[in-house]
Amino acid sequence: MELWILVTLLAAAFQTLRFTLQKVLRMGALSTVGATFARFAYSAPLVTLALSAYLAVTGGGLPATGALFWAYALAGGTAQVLATACVVALFGARNFAVGITFKKTEVVQTAVVGVALLGERISWAAFAAILLGLFGVWLLSAAPGEVVRGWRRLANRAAALGLGSGFLFAISSVCYRGATLEVASEDPLLRAGVTLAAVTAAQMIGMAFYLRACEPGQLAAVWGARCVALWVGLSSMAGSFCWFLAFTLQTAALVKAVGQVELIFSLAITVLVFRERVSRTELAGIALLSASVVSLVLLA
């Protein structure tokens, strides 16, 4: 098995664990933003320590980073914060597997944005894959028991949060790959570590200021939930590092293809951990959207 495949599988596993723990936090005393902040608050210091230890062992120094690196890193970090908040909020409206599947629309949306903004050409096969994905999203959009016909199924909060998270995650993925390529080093571990440290530190500081100004009680609540939040930080650090490393080793499209295994993990968590019911319609929507995503990546 090639290294990038193994790293991507680990990234998907750690990410599933992190979202599971964030849903647990969201079900407790933390707000959507508080549960999102817990990820960065407990991972940023760990990432910095890990990077410092790596530099000490290898005897190297921090590689040069320019303005373009910081532009990519900050844009990707901001998009990831907003995307994570959308997913955490979505967990309150739909089951875990549906929330994760909505997040996976990032691949489909990336293809559509490329056509609309960059004038990129797309094959008929890829267009068919996009239509398949849209039908899958349509099946997932209505809440269980809700009878809504036509595309009005998409006119609800859950669909907006899900599609919004996919769009924002698509932006963050592209920006993170751009940032890792701007680090002046041939060492993929160091490039991934430097990018991750810069991004998580900026995310932690920015969200801490926001919570203190807008939701001051949440800073204390995040500390009070440290028994769970610490594991959110650890799984976040491990997952993010694996994603960043995979992006330095292989193109984002192929990494995303293998990363679809996260959907299988999320279904298992939905049924075995949260004891949530997955309807036949939701299973059909998950299957169609998954097929659409994988087809688009293979056709890329």
N, C-alpha and C positions, 0 to 999 in steps of 0.2 A: 504494500500500500504506500502510495506517495505521501510525503510529509504533509503537504497542504491539505490532502483529504482527511488525514487523521486529525490535524489541527482544527479543521472546519467542523468535524463531528464533535470534537470536544467543545468547541465554541457554542454549537447548538444545544448541547447538553447543559452547559453552564448557564446559558441564557434562559433556558426553560426553567431551571432551578431558581434563577434570580426573579423572573416574573412570577413564579409560584409564591415566593416569599413576599414579593411586593403586594400581591393580592391579599395575602394574610395580613400585612400591615394595613392595607386599605380597609379591610374588614374590621380593624380595631380603632385606635384613637387617632390615627393619622389622616390628614386630608390627602387629596390627590397630589398636590404639590409636595406635601410633607413626605409621602411615600416615595415620590420621585427623588427628592433631595437625599433621602436615606441612602440611596444607591451611591451617590457621589461623595457624600460626607464620610462614609466609612471605607470607600475604595481609594480616594485620592491620596491620603497619607500612606496607604499600603503600597500604592504604585510608586510613589516617590522613594520610599525605603527600598523597594525592590530594584529600582533603577540605580540608586546609589550603591547598593550591594553589588550589582552587576559591573558597574564601572570600577569599583574597588578590586574585584576579582580579576577583571581583564586588564586593569592598569591603564585604561584609556580615559579620555575626557569627553565632555559633551560635544557632539558634533555641531557644526554651524547650522543655523536655521535663519532663513530670510523672511522678508515681509510676506511673500507668497505662502510660505509655510503657515504663518500665523493667520493669514486670511482664510486659508482652507480649514485650519484647525478650529478657529472660533466660529466660522459659519457652520461647520459640521457639528460642533458641540452644541450650539444653540438649537439647531434643527433636531438633534437627538434628545435634548431636554424636552422640547415641545412634543416630540413624537412619543416619548416614554410617558409623559403626562396624559396624552390621549389614550394610550393603551391601558394605563392604570385606571383612568376614569371609565373606560369601556368595560372593565371587569365588573363594575358595579351594575351594568345594564345587561350583559350577556355572559354566557358561560366562558370558561377559560379557553377552550379550544377555538371557539368562534372569535374571541378577541385576538388570539395569536394568528388565526387565518386571515383576518382583516389586515393585520400588520403586513402579511405577505403580499398584499396588493402592490407593494413598492416596486416589484419587478415589472408588473403590467403597466403601472403608471410611468415608470422610467421610459418604457418604449413609446408610450403615447406622447410624453413631454418632448422626447427627442424628435418626433415627427413634427409636432406643433411649433417648437421654438427653433430647432436647428435645421429643419428641412431634411432630416434624414429619411432615406427611402426604406420602405418596409415591404417584405414579400407578402404575397397573398396567404401563404401558410402562416406567417406571423400574425397577419390581420385576423385570420380565423382563430388563432390561439387567443388573441385579445378578446374577440367576441365570446369565446368559450368562458374566459375569465369573468367577463361582465355578467354573463348569465349566472355564474357561480356566486358572484357578489349579490346579484338580485335575489337569489334563493336565501342567502344568509341575512339579508337586510331586515326582513320582518321578524319581530319578536315572536316566540312560540305562542300560538293561540291567536295571534293578530291576523285578521283577514283584511289584507290590503291588495288591491289589484294594480297591475301595470307598474310603471316606473315610480309611482308614488311610494312604493315600498322603500325607496332610498331616502325619502324625505323624513328622516327621523334622526334623533341624537346619536344613536348607536352607529348608524351608517356613516354619519358625518365624522365621528371620532375615529372610526376604523379606517376610512379612506384618507382622512387627514394624517393619521399616523403613518400609513403606507407612503404617502407623498413625502413626508418629512424624513422618514427613514431612508428613502431613496436619495434625497439630497445629502444626508449625512454620510452615506456609504461612499458616494462619489467624492465628497470633500475629504474624507479620511484617507482614501487611497491617494488623492492628490497631495495631502500633507505628508504621508509617509515617503512619497517619492521626492519630496523637497528636502529631506534630511540628508546632509552631506556625509553619508556613510555607506559602505558596502555590506555592513552587517545587518541582516534583516531583523535580528532580535533587538539590536540597538535602535534601529529606525522605528520599529513598532513601540518600543518602550518609551522613547522620547516623545513620540506623538501622543501616546496614551497619557503620559504624565502631564503634558501641557494641557491636553483637553480636559482631563478630570479635575485638575487644579482650578482651571477657569470656570468650569461648571459648578464646583463646590462654592467658590467665592461668590459668583454671581447669584446663585440660588440662596445662599445664606443672607445676602443683603436684601433680596426680595422677601424672604420669609420674615426677617426682622421688621421690615417696613409694613408688610401687608398681612402677615399671619404670625405675629410674634409668639404666640403660644405653641406653635408647631416646632420651634427649635428645641424647646424643653421636651416636647412629646417625642421627638426623634431620639433624643438622648434616653428618655425613659423606655423606649422600645429597643434599646441597644442589643438585647439578647437575640432578637431576630434580625435587627437591622445590620448587625455586624456580619452576619452570614450573607445578607444582601450585598454588602460591600465586597466580601471575599469572592462570592460567585460572580459579581460584576467585574472585578479586577481580572479574574481568570478568563471569563468569557470575552471581555473586551480585548485582552492581550491576544487571545487566540484568533479573534476576527482580524485584528490589525496585522498579526503575523501572516495569516492566510492571504490578506490583500497584498502583502509584499512579495509573496511567493507565486501568486496566480491572479489572473484577471478576476475582477469583481463578478462578472457574469457566471463563471464556472464555480466560484466560491458560493454564490447564491444558490446555484443548482443543487449542490450537495447539502447546503444548509436547510433545504426543504424537509430534511428529516426531523426538524423541529416540530412539524405538524403532527408527526407520529408521537413524539414525546408529549405534546400538549394534550392529545386525545387520551393518552394513558393517565396523565395527571388529572384531567377533568373527571374521569370515571373513578379512578382508584383513590385519589386524595380528596377532592372536593365533593365527591358523590353527586355531581351534577349530571342531569340527563341531557343526552345529545339526541335530538330528533332525527328522523330519517331525512327530512328536508335539509337540516343542517349538515348531516353527513354527505348528502349529495352535493351541496354547495361547496363543502370543504374539498371533496374529490375533484369537482370540476375546476375550482380555482387552482388546486395543486397541479392538475394536469396542464392548465394554461400556463402557469409559471414555469414549470419544467420545460414545456415545449418552447416557450419564448427564449429561455436560456440556451437550449440546445440549438436553436435556430440563429442565435446571435453570432 
